[in-house]
Amino acid sequence: MKVAVIGAGNGGISMAAHMALKGNEVSIYSKFNNEMKEIIDKGGIYLKNGCVEGFAKMKLASTEISKVIKDAELIMVVAPAFAHKDIANEIAPHLEDSQIVILNPGRTGGALQFRKIVKEKNKNLESIVIGEAQTLIYASRKVGPAEATIFGIKEKVSFAVLPSSAIDVAKEKIQKIFPQFTPLENILETSLLNIGAIFHPAPCIFNAARIESTKGNFEYYHEGITPTLGKILEKIDEERMNVAKGLGVKNKSTIEWLKDAYGVEGNSIYECIQKNKSYSGIKAPSNINTRYISEDVPMSLVPIAEFGQLVDVETPTIDMIINLANIIHDKDYRENGRKLEDMGILKEEFINDEAAASKFVF
């Protein structure tokens, strides 16, 4: 299959290489010359010291997005959620009939925002499928400009698409490469089953001193998440599920998700994390200016809180984490985050129409 990967970070080069090693014709794009130079020079990407290894040849590695996505049946966007807006604006004029674009992951509201932008810029929207995975399929790290290590591959990854009527077509394409991808009924399910919102901001914030003093030289999950911190994560998780319930959206707990994704079981988030071998060896960020805050607060926690306000569900712990992140980074993540209007949702319309939620899933 002809596949394009947008993004050359941890997940991007891991996915591009893995798909190529599976026998697909893969092209990769980044707008940054320094990210692409060595991949171009070597002609591909090395996977090493992980659960998948080998040299994966790229069909094309380029800083020109139009060339990379040309004739691609499947376009996998693997980039931080704060880049989705720019990528949507850049890619929209070049999208072709019947192409499938999947955000890996969309975080919260990613596909809704992406589709809104594409709709404004491309007359072929009705034949273009925009979707999002609930999470990135890999636990991986980029260890060189053209090298990555895949520590683990999830056993199950939920995804949904817009329009929802295209889910069978998208499923057929994606499962040829990743049989782990499991379809959900609507895009709000993937958006609110956002586990990065649980595992990223709060552990970084409450480990800030350790990150700064050790430059992240400790195991992020197995050492950074303790029983006490686990209680905070469970409260954030509870609020996330309450928002989903308020919207009438199917959901599951992080403990249930860990069982589905990694096959681990336990009575608490802390216990499940300690049992998860795929998290072994993953170090903490080297500094507090990490995307675990700069991405997951504005693109995960803020939109979850926005959805909470939409259906009058309080999110005090989530609000606390957002406020602490604002202090730590000297930002206003509520103002700069993904808001309802960015996703094409008008609060007045939603309140005045009991069926309004369905407008955002087909």
DOLOKE-481964 format. One record per residue (C-alpha): residue number from 0; x, y, z; residue in one letter. Coordinates in nm, 2 decimals. Each point is the difference from the previous one (the first is absolute). Layout:
<sites>
k: NUM	px: X	py: Y	pz: Z	r: A
...
</sites>
This chain:
<sites>
k: 0	px: 0.00	py: 0.00	pz: 0.00	r: M
k: 1	px: 0.11	py: 0.35	pz: -0.07	r: K
k: 2	px: 0.02	py: 0.19	pz: 0.33	r: V
k: 3	px: 0.12	py: 0.34	pz: 0.11	r: A
k: 4	px: 0.12	py: 0.09	pz: 0.34	r: V
k: 5	px: -0.01	py: 0.37	pz: 0.11	r: I
k: 6	px: 0.25	py: 0.06	pz: 0.28	r: G
k: 7	px: 0.35	py: -0.12	pz: 0.08	r: A
k: 8	px: 0.01	py: -0.01	pz: 0.38	r: G
k: 9	px: -0.01	py: -0.30	pz: 0.23	r: N
k: 10	px: -0.32	py: -0.14	pz: -0.13	r: G
k: 11	px: 0.03	py: 0.11	pz: -0.36	r: G
k: 12	px: 0.33	py: -0.17	pz: -0.09	r: I
k: 13	px: -0.10	py: -0.31	pz: 0.20	r: S
k: 14	px: -0.33	py: -0.03	pz: -0.19	r: M
k: 15	px: 0.16	py: 0.07	pz: -0.34	r: A
k: 16	px: 0.27	py: -0.26	pz: 0.06	r: A
k: 17	px: -0.23	py: -0.26	pz: 0.14	r: H
k: 18	px: -0.25	py: 0.03	pz: -0.29	r: M
k: 19	px: 0.28	py: -0.02	pz: -0.25	r: A
k: 20	px: 0.13	py: -0.31	pz: 0.16	r: L
k: 21	px: -0.35	py: -0.15	pz: -0.03	r: K
k: 22	px: 0.04	py: 0.04	pz: -0.38	r: G
k: 23	px: -0.18	py: 0.33	pz: -0.06	r: N
k: 24	px: 0.12	py: 0.28	pz: -0.23	r: E
k: 25	px: 0.06	py: 0.28	pz: 0.25	r: V
k: 26	px: 0.08	py: 0.37	pz: -0.04	r: S
k: 27	px: 0.08	py: 0.23	pz: 0.29	r: I
k: 28	px: -0.03	py: 0.38	pz: 0.04	r: Y
k: 29	px: 0.13	py: 0.26	pz: 0.24	r: S
k: 30	px: 0.02	py: 0.37	pz: -0.06	r: K
k: 31	px: 0.33	py: 0.01	pz: 0.19	r: F
k: 32	px: 0.31	py: -0.06	pz: -0.21	r: N
k: 33	px: 0.20	py: -0.12	pz: 0.30	r: N
k: 34	px: -0.25	py: -0.28	pz: 0.07	r: E
k: 35	px: 0.00	py: -0.12	pz: -0.37	r: M
k: 36	px: 0.37	py: 0.04	pz: -0.10	r: K
k: 37	px: 0.13	py: -0.33	pz: 0.14	r: E
k: 38	px: -0.31	py: -0.19	pz: -0.10	r: I
k: 39	px: 0.05	py: 0.13	pz: -0.36	r: I
k: 40	px: 0.38	py: -0.07	pz: 0.01	r: D
k: 41	px: -0.05	py: -0.36	pz: 0.13	r: K
k: 42	px: -0.30	py: -0.07	pz: -0.21	r: G
k: 43	px: -0.20	py: -0.12	pz: 0.30	r: G
k: 44	px: -0.02	py: -0.06	pz: 0.37	r: I
k: 45	px: 0.16	py: -0.25	pz: 0.24	r: Y
k: 46	px: -0.20	py: -0.17	pz: 0.28	r: L
k: 47	px: 0.23	py: -0.13	pz: 0.26	r: K
k: 48	px: 0.02	py: -0.15	pz: 0.36	r: N
k: 49	px: -0.38	py: -0.05	pz: 0.01	r: G
k: 50	px: -0.28	py: -0.24	pz: -0.08	r: C
k: 51	px: 0.03	py: 0.08	pz: -0.37	r: V
k: 52	px: 0.34	py: 0.03	pz: -0.17	r: E
k: 53	px: 0.14	py: 0.06	pz: -0.34	r: G
k: 54	px: 0.07	py: 0.26	pz: -0.27	r: F
k: 55	px: -0.32	py: 0.14	pz: -0.16	r: A
k: 56	px: 0.04	py: 0.15	pz: -0.35	r: K
k: 57	px: -0.22	py: 0.31	pz: -0.07	r: M
k: 58	px: -0.15	py: 0.05	pz: -0.34	r: K
k: 59	px: 0.04	py: 0.38	pz: 0.06	r: L
k: 60	px: 0.11	py: 0.22	pz: 0.28	r: A
k: 61	px: -0.07	py: 0.36	pz: -0.06	r: S
k: 62	px: -0.08	py: 0.35	pz: 0.14	r: T
k: 63	px: -0.27	py: 0.04	pz: -0.27	r: E
k: 64	px: -0.33	py: -0.13	pz: 0.13	r: I
k: 65	px: -0.17	py: -0.01	pz: -0.35	r: S
k: 66	px: 0.26	py: -0.24	pz: -0.13	r: K
k: 67	px: -0.02	py: -0.23	pz: 0.31	r: V
k: 68	px: -0.38	py: -0.04	pz: 0.00	r: I
k: 69	px: -0.04	py: -0.03	pz: -0.38	r: K
k: 70	px: -0.20	py: -0.32	pz: -0.08	r: D
k: 71	px: 0.02	py: -0.12	pz: 0.37	r: A
k: 72	px: -0.30	py: -0.21	pz: 0.10	r: E
k: 73	px: 0.07	py: 0.06	pz: 0.36	r: L
k: 74	px: 0.15	py: 0.30	pz: 0.17	r: I
k: 75	px: 0.12	py: -0.04	pz: 0.36	r: M
k: 76	px: 0.05	py: 0.33	pz: 0.18	r: V
k: 77	px: 0.24	py: -0.07	pz: 0.29	r: V
k: 78	px: 0.08	py: 0.33	pz: 0.15	r: A
k: 79	px: -0.07	py: 0.19	pz: 0.32	r: P
k: 80	px: -0.36	py: 0.12	pz: 0.02	r: A
k: 81	px: 0.10	py: 0.36	pz: 0.02	r: F
k: 82	px: 0.13	py: -0.05	pz: -0.36	r: A
k: 83	px: -0.33	py: -0.13	pz: -0.13	r: H
k: 84	px: -0.14	py: 0.34	pz: -0.10	r: K
k: 85	px: 0.31	py: 0.09	pz: -0.20	r: D
k: 86	px: 0.01	py: -0.34	pz: -0.17	r: I
k: 87	px: -0.37	py: 0.02	pz: -0.09	r: A
k: 88	px: 0.05	py: 0.34	pz: -0.16	r: N
k: 89	px: 0.31	py: -0.13	pz: -0.19	r: E
k: 90	px: -0.14	py: -0.33	pz: -0.12	r: I
k: 91	px: -0.36	py: 0.10	pz: -0.08	r: A
k: 92	px: 0.06	py: 0.14	pz: -0.35	r: P
k: 93	px: 0.19	py: -0.31	pz: -0.11	r: H
k: 94	px: -0.24	py: -0.27	pz: 0.13	r: L
k: 95	px: -0.14	py: -0.22	pz: -0.27	r: E
k: 96	px: -0.33	py: -0.18	pz: -0.04	r: D
k: 97	px: -0.06	py: -0.29	pz: 0.23	r: S
k: 98	px: 0.32	py: 0.04	pz: 0.20	r: Q
k: 99	px: -0.02	py: -0.10	pz: 0.37	r: I
k: 100	px: 0.18	py: 0.22	pz: 0.26	r: V
k: 101	px: 0.05	py: -0.14	pz: 0.35	r: I
k: 102	px: 0.14	py: 0.21	pz: 0.29	r: L
k: 103	px: 0.22	py: -0.22	pz: 0.22	r: N
k: 104	px: -0.13	py: 0.10	pz: 0.25	r: P
k: 105	px: -0.26	py: 0.28	pz: -0.03	r: G
k: 106	px: 0.02	py: 0.07	pz: 0.37	r: R
k: 107	px: -0.34	py: 0.17	pz: 0.08	r: T
k: 108	px: -0.19	py: 0.15	pz: -0.29	r: G
k: 109	px: 0.28	py: -0.04	pz: -0.25	r: G
k: 110	px: -0.19	py: -0.15	pz: -0.29	r: A
k: 111	px: -0.29	py: 0.25	pz: 0.06	r: L
k: 112	px: 0.25	py: 0.29	pz: -0.03	r: Q
k: 113	px: 0.18	py: -0.15	pz: -0.29	r: F
k: 114	px: -0.32	py: -0.06	pz: -0.20	r: R
k: 115	px: -0.12	py: 0.35	pz: 0.07	r: K
k: 116	px: 0.31	py: 0.14	pz: -0.16	r: I
k: 117	px: 0.00	py: -0.24	pz: -0.29	r: V
k: 118	px: -0.36	py: 0.08	pz: -0.07	r: K
k: 119	px: 0.08	py: 0.37	pz: -0.03	r: E
k: 120	px: 0.29	py: -0.07	pz: -0.25	r: K
k: 121	px: -0.09	py: -0.30	pz: -0.21	r: N
k: 122	px: -0.31	py: -0.06	pz: -0.22	r: K
k: 123	px: 0.06	py: -0.37	pz: 0.01	r: N
k: 124	px: -0.08	py: -0.03	pz: 0.37	r: L
k: 125	px: -0.29	py: -0.23	pz: -0.05	r: E
k: 126	px: 0.22	py: -0.27	pz: -0.15	r: S
k: 127	px: 0.29	py: 0.05	pz: 0.25	r: I
k: 128	px: -0.01	py: -0.20	pz: 0.33	r: V
k: 129	px: 0.15	py: 0.17	pz: 0.31	r: I
k: 130	px: 0.05	py: -0.21	pz: 0.31	r: G
k: 131	px: 0.19	py: -0.04	pz: 0.31	r: E
k: 132	px: 0.16	py: -0.28	pz: 0.21	r: A
k: 133	px: -0.07	py: 0.01	pz: 0.37	r: Q
k: 134	px: 0.38	py: -0.04	pz: 0.06	r: T
k: 135	px: 0.32	py: -0.06	pz: -0.17	r: L
k: 136	px: 0.05	py: -0.37	pz: -0.07	r: I
k: 137	px: 0.36	py: 0.00	pz: 0.12	r: Y
k: 138	px: 0.20	py: 0.07	pz: 0.31	r: A
k: 139	px: 0.31	py: 0.12	pz: -0.18	r: S
k: 140	px: 0.29	py: 0.25	pz: 0.01	r: R
k: 141	px: 0.20	py: 0.16	pz: -0.28	r: K
k: 142	px: 0.36	py: -0.08	pz: 0.08	r: V
k: 143	px: 0.16	py: 0.17	pz: -0.30	r: G
k: 144	px: -0.10	py: 0.21	pz: -0.30	r: P
k: 145	px: -0.09	py: -0.32	pz: -0.19	r: A
k: 146	px: -0.02	py: -0.25	pz: 0.28	r: E
k: 147	px: -0.27	py: -0.11	pz: 0.25	r: A
k: 148	px: -0.06	py: -0.26	pz: 0.26	r: T
k: 149	px: -0.35	py: -0.15	pz: 0.03	r: I
k: 150	px: -0.04	py: -0.12	pz: 0.37	r: F
k: 151	px: -0.35	py: -0.13	pz: -0.05	r: G
k: 152	px: -0.29	py: -0.03	pz: -0.24	r: I
k: 153	px: -0.35	py: 0.03	pz: 0.14	r: K
k: 154	px: -0.24	py: -0.30	pz: -0.04	r: E
k: 155	px: -0.30	py: 0.23	pz: -0.07	r: K
k: 156	px: -0.04	py: 0.35	pz: -0.13	r: V
k: 157	px: -0.34	py: 0.16	pz: -0.03	r: S
k: 158	px: -0.07	py: 0.23	pz: -0.29	r: F
k: 159	px: -0.29	py: 0.19	pz: -0.16	r: A
k: 160	px: -0.06	py: 0.20	pz: -0.31	r: V
k: 161	px: -0.20	py: 0.29	pz: -0.15	r: L
k: 162	px: -0.23	py: -0.07	pz: -0.17	r: P
k: 163	px: -0.09	py: -0.30	pz: 0.23	r: S
k: 164	px: -0.16	py: -0.17	pz: -0.31	r: S
k: 165	px: 0.35	py: -0.05	pz: -0.14	r: A
k: 166	px: 0.12	py: -0.21	pz: 0.30	r: I
k: 167	px: -0.02	py: -0.33	pz: -0.19	r: D
k: 168	px: 0.21	py: 0.13	pz: -0.29	r: V
k: 169	px: 0.26	py: 0.15	pz: 0.24	r: A
k: 170	px: 0.00	py: -0.32	pz: 0.21	r: K
k: 171	px: 0.08	py: -0.21	pz: -0.31	r: E
k: 172	px: 0.29	py: 0.21	pz: -0.09	r: K
k: 173	px: 0.15	py: 0.05	pz: 0.34	r: I
k: 174	px: -0.04	py: -0.36	pz: 0.12	r: Q
k: 175	px: 0.21	py: -0.13	pz: -0.30	r: K
k: 176	px: 0.29	py: 0.17	pz: 0.18	r: I
k: 177	px: -0.11	py: 0.01	pz: 0.36	r: F
k: 178	px: -0.25	py: -0.26	pz: 0.10	r: P
k: 179	px: 0.01	py: 0.15	pz: 0.35	r: Q
k: 180	px: -0.21	py: 0.30	pz: -0.12	r: F
k: 181	px: -0.35	py: -0.05	pz: 0.13	r: T
k: 182	px: -0.28	py: 0.23	pz: -0.13	r: P
k: 183	px: -0.23	py: 0.20	pz: 0.23	r: L
k: 184	px: -0.34	py: 0.15	pz: -0.09	r: E
k: 185	px: 0.09	py: 0.37	pz: 0.02	r: N
k: 186	px: 0.29	py: 0.24	pz: 0.03	r: I
k: 187	px: -0.10	py: 0.12	pz: 0.35	r: L
k: 188	px: 0.08	py: -0.35	pz: 0.13	r: E
k: 189	px: 0.36	py: 0.02	pz: -0.11	r: T
k: 190	px: 0.03	py: 0.36	pz: 0.11	r: S
k: 191	px: -0.12	py: -0.07	pz: 0.35	r: L
k: 192	px: 0.19	py: -0.33	pz: 0.04	r: L
k: 193	px: 0.32	py: 0.21	pz: 0.01	r: N
k: 194	px: 0.24	py: -0.17	pz: 0.23	r: I
k: 195	px: 0.28	py: 0.24	pz: -0.07	r: G
k: 196	px: -0.21	py: 0.25	pz: 0.20	r: A
k: 197	px: 0.04	py: -0.23	pz: 0.30	r: I
k: 198	px: 0.37	py: -0.11	pz: -0.04	r: F
k: 199	px: 0.17	py: 0.31	pz: -0.12	r: H
k: 200	px: -0.07	py: 0.34	pz: 0.16	r: P
k: 201	px: -0.05	py: -0.09	pz: 0.37	r: A
k: 202	px: 0.31	py: -0.24	pz: 0.03	r: P
k: 203	px: 0.22	py: 0.27	pz: -0.15	r: C
k: 204	px: -0.13	py: 0.27	pz: 0.22	r: I
k: 205	px: 0.03	py: -0.20	pz: 0.32	r: F
k: 206	px: 0.34	py: -0.12	pz: -0.10	r: N
k: 207	px: 0.12	py: 0.34	pz: -0.10	r: A
k: 208	px: 0.28	py: 0.02	pz: 0.26	r: A
k: 209	px: 0.13	py: -0.34	pz: -0.09	r: R
k: 210	px: -0.01	py: 0.07	pz: -0.37	r: I
k: 211	px: 0.20	py: 0.32	pz: 0.05	r: E
k: 212	px: 0.25	py: -0.14	pz: 0.24	r: S
k: 213	px: 0.07	py: -0.32	pz: -0.19	r: T
k: 214	px: -0.07	py: 0.12	pz: -0.36	r: K
k: 215	px: -0.26	py: -0.28	pz: -0.02	r: G
k: 216	px: 0.24	py: -0.28	pz: 0.09	r: N
k: 217	px: -0.26	py: -0.23	pz: 0.15	r: F
k: 218	px: -0.27	py: -0.23	pz: -0.13	r: E
k: 219	px: -0.30	py: 0.22	pz: -0.07	r: Y
k: 220	px: -0.27	py: -0.26	pz: 0.06	r: Y
k: 221	px: 0.15	py: -0.26	pz: 0.24	r: H
k: 222	px: 0.17	py: 0.26	pz: 0.22	r: E
k: 223	px: -0.18	py: 0.32	pz: -0.07	r: G
k: 224	px: -0.35	py: -0.13	pz: 0.07	r: I
k: 225	px: -0.03	py: -0.10	pz: 0.36	r: T
k: 226	px: -0.31	py: -0.12	pz: 0.20	r: P
k: 227	px: -0.08	py: 0.36	pz: 0.12	r: T
k: 228	px: 0.04	py: 0.15	pz: -0.35	r: L
k: 229	px: -0.22	py: -0.29	pz: -0.13	r: G
k: 230	px: -0.28	py: 0.13	pz: 0.22	r: K
k: 231	px: 0.01	py: 0.33	pz: -0.18	r: I
k: 232	px: 0.00	py: -0.17	pz: -0.34	r: L
k: 233	px: -0.30	py: -0.20	pz: 0.10	r: E
k: 234	px: -0.19	py: 0.32	pz: 0.09	r: K
k: 235	px: 0.09	py: 0.16	pz: -0.34	r: I
k: 236	px: -0.12	py: -0.33	pz: -0.16	r: D
k: 237	px: -0.33	py: 0.02	pz: 0.20	r: E
k: 238	px: -0.06	py: 0.35	pz: -0.12	r: E
k: 239	px: 0.08	py: -0.09	pz: -0.36	r: R
k: 240	px: -0.25	py: -0.29	pz: 0.01	r: M
k: 241	px: -0.27	py: 0.23	pz: 0.16	r: N
k: 242	px: 0.04	py: 0.24	pz: -0.29	r: V
k: 243	px: -0.05	py: -0.29	pz: -0.25	r: A
k: 244	px: -0.30	py: -0.12	pz: 0.19	r: K
k: 245	px: -0.14	py: 0.36	pz: -0.01	r: G
k: 246	px: 0.04	py: -0.01	pz: -0.38	r: L
k: 247	px: -0.16	py: -0.34	pz: -0.02	r: G
k: 248	px: 0.32	py: -0.15	pz: -0.14	r: V
k: 249	px: 0.12	py: -0.35	pz: 0.07	r: K
k: 250	px: 0.32	py: -0.01	pz: 0.20	r: N
k: 251	px: 0.22	py: -0.21	pz: 0.22	r: K
k: 252	px: 0.24	py: 0.05	pz: 0.29	r: S
k: 253	px: 0.38	py: 0.03	pz: -0.04	r: T
k: 254	px: 0.03	py: -0.33	pz: 0.19	r: I
k: 255	px: -0.23	py: -0.17	pz: -0.26	r: E
k: 256	px: 0.20	py: 0.17	pz: -0.28	r: W
k: 257	px: 0.33	py: -0.14	pz: 0.13	r: L
k: 258	px: -0.15	py: -0.35	pz: 0.00	r: K
k: 259	px: -0.11	py: 0.05	pz: -0.36	r: D
k: 260	px: 0.31	py: 0.17	pz: -0.13	r: A
k: 261	px: 0.27	py: -0.20	pz: 0.19	r: Y
k: 262	px: -0.17	py: -0.30	pz: 0.16	r: G
k: 263	px: 0.08	py: 0.11	pz: 0.35	r: V
k: 264	px: -0.24	py: -0.01	pz: 0.29	r: E
k: 265	px: -0.01	py: 0.16	pz: 0.35	r: G
k: 266	px: -0.22	py: 0.17	pz: 0.26	r: N
k: 267	px: 0.16	py: 0.34	pz: -0.06	r: S
k: 268	px: 0.16	py: 0.21	pz: -0.27	r: I
k: 269	px: 0.33	py: -0.03	pz: 0.20	r: Y
k: 270	px: -0.02	py: -0.38	pz: 0.02	r: E
k: 271	px: -0.07	py: -0.03	pz: -0.37	r: C
k: 272	px: 0.28	py: 0.23	pz: -0.10	r: I
k: 273	px: 0.25	py: -0.20	pz: 0.21	r: Q
k: 274	px: -0.10	py: -0.32	pz: -0.17	r: K
k: 275	px: 0.03	py: 0.15	pz: -0.35	r: N
k: 276	px: 0.33	py: -0.12	pz: -0.15	r: K
k: 277	px: -0.04	py: 0.22	pz: -0.31	r: S
k: 278	px: 0.06	py: 0.31	pz: 0.22	r: Y
k: 279	px: 0.33	py: -0.14	pz: 0.12	r: S
k: 280	px: 0.30	py: 0.22	pz: -0.11	r: G
k: 281	px: -0.21	py: 0.30	pz: -0.09	r: I
k: 282	px: 0.18	py: 0.30	pz: 0.16	r: K
k: 283	px: -0.16	py: 0.32	pz: 0.12	r: A
k: 284	px: 0.02	py: 0.32	pz: -0.21	r: P
k: 285	px: 0.34	py: 0.17	pz: 0.03	r: S
k: 286	px: -0.16	py: 0.33	pz: 0.10	r: N
k: 287	px: -0.33	py: 0.14	pz: 0.11	r: I
k: 288	px: -0.06	py: 0.17	pz: -0.33	r: N
k: 289	px: -0.13	py: -0.33	pz: -0.13	r: T
k: 290	px: -0.28	py: -0.07	pz: -0.25	r: R
k: 291	px: -0.16	py: -0.21	pz: 0.28	r: Y
k: 292	px: -0.11	py: 0.33	pz: 0.13	r: I
k: 293	px: 0.02	py: 0.23	pz: -0.30	r: S
k: 294	px: -0.21	py: -0.24	pz: -0.21	r: E
k: 295	px: -0.21	py: -0.19	pz: 0.24	r: D
k: 296	px: -0.12	py: 0.29	pz: 0.21	r: V
k: 297	px: -0.14	py: 0.22	pz: -0.29	r: P
k: 298	px: -0.09	py: -0.29	pz: -0.23	r: M
k: 299	px: -0.13	py: -0.25	pz: 0.25	r: S
k: 300	px: -0.10	py: 0.15	pz: 0.34	r: L
k: 301	px: -0.13	py: 0.33	pz: -0.13	r: V
k: 302	px: -0.24	py: -0.15	pz: -0.25	r: P
k: 303	px: -0.11	py: -0.26	pz: 0.26	r: I
k: 304	px: -0.08	py: 0.29	pz: 0.24	r: A
k: 305	px: -0.17	py: 0.18	pz: -0.29	r: E
k: 306	px: -0.23	py: -0.30	pz: -0.06	r: F
k: 307	px: -0.06	py: -0.01	pz: 0.37	r: G
k: 308	px: -0.13	py: 0.36	pz: 0.00	r: Q
k: 309	px: -0.21	py: -0.09	pz: -0.30	r: L
k: 310	px: -0.20	py: -0.26	pz: 0.19	r: V
k: 311	px: 0.04	py: 0.15	pz: 0.35	r: D
k: 312	px: 0.25	py: -0.26	pz: 0.14	r: V
k: 313	px: 0.25	py: 0.14	pz: 0.24	r: E
k: 314	px: 0.37	py: -0.09	pz: -0.05	r: T
k: 315	px: 0.18	py: 0.15	pz: 0.31	r: P
k: 316	px: 0.31	py: -0.23	pz: -0.01	r: T
k: 317	px: 0.04	py: 0.06	pz: -0.38	r: I
k: 318	px: -0.04	py: 0.37	pz: 0.06	r: D
k: 319	px: 0.27	py: -0.01	pz: 0.27	r: M
k: 320	px: 0.25	py: -0.17	pz: -0.24	r: I
k: 321	px: -0.07	py: 0.26	pz: -0.27	r: I
k: 322	px: 0.06	py: 0.28	pz: 0.25	r: N
k: 323	px: 0.32	py: -0.15	pz: 0.12	r: L
k: 324	px: 0.12	py: -0.05	pz: -0.36	r: A
k: 325	px: -0.08	py: 0.37	pz: -0.07	r: N
k: 326	px: 0.22	py: 0.10	pz: 0.30	r: I
k: 327	px: 0.29	py: -0.24	pz: -0.09	r: I
k: 328	px: 0.01	py: 0.10	pz: -0.37	r: H
k: 329	px: -0.11	py: 0.36	pz: 0.05	r: D
k: 330	px: -0.28	py: -0.06	pz: -0.26	r: K
k: 331	px: -0.37	py: 0.03	pz: -0.03	r: D
k: 332	px: -0.08	py: -0.35	pz: -0.12	r: Y
k: 333	px: -0.38	py: 0.06	pz: 0.03	r: R
k: 334	px: 0.02	py: 0.29	pz: -0.24	r: E
k: 335	px: 0.25	py: -0.17	pz: -0.24	r: N
k: 336	px: -0.15	py: -0.35	pz: 0.03	r: G
k: 337	px: -0.25	py: -0.19	pz: -0.21	r: R
k: 338	px: -0.33	py: 0.16	pz: 0.07	r: K
k: 339	px: -0.35	py: -0.09	pz: -0.11	r: L
k: 340	px: -0.01	py: 0.24	pz: -0.29	r: E
k: 341	px: 0.33	py: -0.14	pz: -0.13	r: D
k: 342	px: -0.18	py: -0.33	pz: -0.03	r: M
k: 343	px: -0.30	py: 0.15	pz: -0.18	r: G
k: 344	px: -0.22	py: -0.02	pz: 0.31	r: I
k: 345	px: -0.23	py: 0.28	pz: 0.09	r: L
k: 346	px: -0.12	py: -0.02	pz: 0.36	r: K
k: 347	px: -0.33	py: 0.18	pz: -0.07	r: E
k: 348	px: -0.08	py: -0.25	pz: -0.28	r: E
k: 349	px: 0.08	py: -0.30	pz: 0.22	r: F
k: 350	px: -0.21	py: 0.13	pz: 0.29	r: I
k: 351	px: -0.30	py: 0.07	pz: -0.23	r: N
k: 352	px: 0.00	py: -0.32	pz: -0.19	r: D
k: 353	px: 0.00	py: -0.34	pz: 0.19	r: E
k: 354	px: 0.13	py: -0.17	pz: -0.32	r: A
k: 355	px: 0.28	py: 0.25	pz: -0.05	r: A
k: 356	px: 0.27	py: -0.24	pz: 0.12	r: A
k: 357	px: -0.07	py: -0.22	pz: -0.30	r: S
k: 358	px: 0.10	py: 0.29	pz: -0.23	r: K
k: 359	px: 0.36	py: -0.05	pz: 0.10	r: F
k: 360	px: 0.03	py: -0.37	pz: -0.07	r: V
k: 361	px: -0.12	py: -0.04	pz: -0.36	r: F
</sites>
